[in-house]
């Protein structure tokens, strides 16, 4: 075998090997898993961004309410504690692969939402506070942020759903197992049992 023949055979082998590699990575779902994993991470980053935006509004909101309703100390403390609780849960990428940490994060954000709801109920008792320009601006920002949180969570839910379907279906499930890609936790309704009950209407 001449040196030229050797190089031709080697070149053909490399081309064939590259072709098989490309075929394998495309047909086994590896590339799809990579793309969808990145989409989940991007969607999660947006959720965190919106939650952080809400947390940043809390100090100014509490101070404004305190100026008009200092006697509502219990509610103000509850909001402040909820914000501290949210800050104590590190929303690292590891959260996406750990259902227990994800549930803890979700629970902390739920407590924040609940505390803010109670704060807004208190505000209704103070007409001067409701008409304060500073409070009106903060309330508008908070409402806008809550809407953005809902949109970001919906995008995350969709991204995780697509990813989880991919890593659980054949032949992708084999590739996922080989490379350690597990299903990711998703948002759920905390009070699912309560909201599943028909509402009671009393006259």
ZIQUI-V263080 format. One record per residue. N is the residue number from 1. RES is the residue in three letters. PHI is phi as a letter, one per 20 degrees, with the letter a starting at -180 (* if undefined). PSI is psi in whole degrees, -180 to 180 (NA if undefined). Layout:
BEGIN
N,RES,PHI,PSI ; N,RES,PHI,PSI
END
This chain:
BEGIN
1,UNK,*,126 ; 2,UNK,f,167 ; 3,UNK,f,-34 ; 4,UNK,f,-42 ; 5,UNK,f,-39 ; 6,UNK,f,-46 ; 7,UNK,f,-33 ; 8,UNK,f,-43 ; 9,UNK,f,-42 ; 10,UNK,f,-42 ; 11,UNK,f,-44 ; 12,UNK,f,-39 ; 13,UNK,f,-45 ; 14,UNK,f,-40 ; 15,UNK,f,-45 ; 16,UNK,f,-42 ; 17,UNK,f,-43 ; 18,UNK,f,-43 ; 19,UNK,f,-44 ; 20,UNK,f,-39 ; 21,UNK,f,-45 ; 22,UNK,f,-42 ; 23,UNK,f,-44 ; 24,UNK,f,-47 ; 25,UNK,f,-31 ; 26,UNK,e,-42 ; 27,UNK,f,-23 ; 28,UNK,e,-4 ; 29,UNK,n,4 ; 30,UNK,g,-49 ; 31,UNK,f,-40 ; 32,UNK,f,-42 ; 33,UNK,f,-43 ; 34,UNK,f,-46 ; 35,UNK,f,-47 ; 36,UNK,f,-33 ; 37,UNK,f,-42 ; 38,UNK,f,-36 ; 39,UNK,f,-40 ; 40,UNK,f,-44 ; 41,UNK,f,-41 ; 42,UNK,f,-42 ; 43,UNK,f,-39 ; 44,UNK,f,-40 ; 45,UNK,g,-38 ; 46,UNK,f,-38 ; 47,UNK,f,-48 ; 48,UNK,f,-41 ; 49,UNK,g,-44 ; 50,UNK,f,-39 ; 51,UNK,f,-39 ; 52,UNK,f,-39 ; 53,UNK,g,-41 ; 54,UNK,f,-45 ; 55,UNK,f,-36 ; 56,UNK,f,-26 ; 57,UNK,f,-23 ; 58,UNK,g,-49 ; 59,UNK,g,-46 ; 60,UNK,f,-38 ; 61,UNK,f,-46 ; 62,UNK,f,-44 ; 63,UNK,f,-38 ; 64,UNK,f,-45 ; 65,UNK,f,-40 ; 66,UNK,g,-35 ; 67,UNK,f,-27 ; 68,UNK,d,-26 ; 69,UNK,c,57 ; 70,UNK,f,-26 ; 71,UNK,f,-15 ; 72,UNK,e,48 ; 73,UNK,g,-42 ; 74,UNK,f,-44 ; 75,UNK,f,-42 ; 76,UNK,f,-40 ; 77,UNK,f,-40 ; 78,UNK,f,-43 ; 79,UNK,f,-43 ; 80,UNK,f,-41 ; 81,UNK,f,-41 ; 82,UNK,f,-40 ; 83,UNK,f,-42 ; 84,UNK,f,-39 ; 85,UNK,f,-41 ; 86,UNK,f,-43 ; 87,UNK,f,-23 ; 88,UNK,f,-17 ; 89,UNK,e,110 ; 90,UNK,f,118 ; 91,UNK,e,60 ; 92,UNK,f,165 ; 93,UNK,g,-24 ; 94,UNK,f,-26 ; 95,UNK,g,-34 ; 96,UNK,f,-20 ; 97,UNK,d,11 ; 98,UNK,c,99 ; 99,UNK,g,-33 ; 100,UNK,f,-46 ; 101,UNK,f,-38 ; 102,UNK,f,-42 ; 103,UNK,f,-39 ; 104,UNK,f,-43 ; 105,UNK,f,-46 ; 106,UNK,f,-39 ; 107,UNK,f,-42 ; 108,UNK,f,-42 ; 109,UNK,f,-35 ; 110,UNK,f,-39 ; 111,UNK,f,-37 ; 112,UNK,f,-45 ; 113,UNK,f,-44 ; 114,UNK,f,-43 ; 115,UNK,f,-40 ; 116,UNK,f,-37 ; 117,UNK,f,-43 ; 118,UNK,f,-36 ; 119,UNK,f,-42 ; 120,UNK,f,-31 ; 121,UNK,f,-41 ; 122,UNK,f,-41 ; 123,UNK,g,-33 ; 124,UNK,g,-22 ; 125,UNK,e,-6 ; 126,UNK,c,90 ; 127,UNK,g,-38 ; 128,UNK,f,-39 ; 129,UNK,f,-43 ; 130,UNK,f,-27 ; 131,UNK,e,-2 ; 132,UNK,f,130 ; 133,UNK,f,-40 ; 134,UNK,f,-45 ; 135,UNK,f,-42 ; 136,UNK,g,-42 ; 137,UNK,f,-44 ; 138,UNK,f,-40 ; 139,UNK,f,-41 ; 140,UNK,f,-42 ; 141,UNK,f,-40 ; 142,UNK,f,-44 ; 143,UNK,f,-42 ; 144,UNK,f,-39 ; 145,UNK,f,-41 ; 146,UNK,f,-40 ; 147,UNK,f,-41 ; 148,UNK,f,-35 ; 149,UNK,f,-44 ; 150,UNK,f,-43 ; 151,UNK,f,-45 ; 152,UNK,f,-41 ; 153,UNK,f,-41 ; 154,UNK,f,-40 ; 155,UNK,f,-40 ; 156,UNK,f,-45 ; 157,UNK,g,-45 ; 158,UNK,f,-43 ; 159,UNK,f,-43 ; 160,UNK,f,-39 ; 161,UNK,g,-47 ; 162,UNK,f,-44 ; 163,UNK,f,-48 ; 164,UNK,f,-37 ; 165,UNK,f,-42 ; 166,UNK,f,-48 ; 167,UNK,f,-7 ; 168,UNK,d,-7 ; 169,UNK,d,151 ; 170,UNK,f,141 ; 171,UNK,e,2 ; 172,UNK,g,-32 ; 173,UNK,f,-33 ; 174,UNK,f,-47 ; 175,UNK,f,-43 ; 176,UNK,f,-42 ; 177,UNK,f,-41 ; 178,UNK,f,-43 ; 179,UNK,e,4 ; 180,UNK,m,32 ; 181,UNK,e,109 ; 182,UNK,e,169 ; 183,UNK,f,153 ; 184,UNK,d,148 ; 185,UNK,f,153 ; 186,UNK,c,164 ; 187,UNK,f,145 ; 188,UNK,c,168 ; 189,UNK,e,123 ; 190,UNK,f,-41 ; 191,UNK,d,49 ; 192,UNK,g,-40 ; 193,UNK,f,-38 ; 194,UNK,f,-45 ; 195,UNK,f,-15 ; 196,UNK,f,-15 ; 197,UNK,f,141 ; 198,UNK,f,141 ; 199,UNK,f,144 ; 200,UNK,e,122 ; 201,UNK,d,121 ; 202,UNK,d,138 ; 203,UNK,d,NA
END
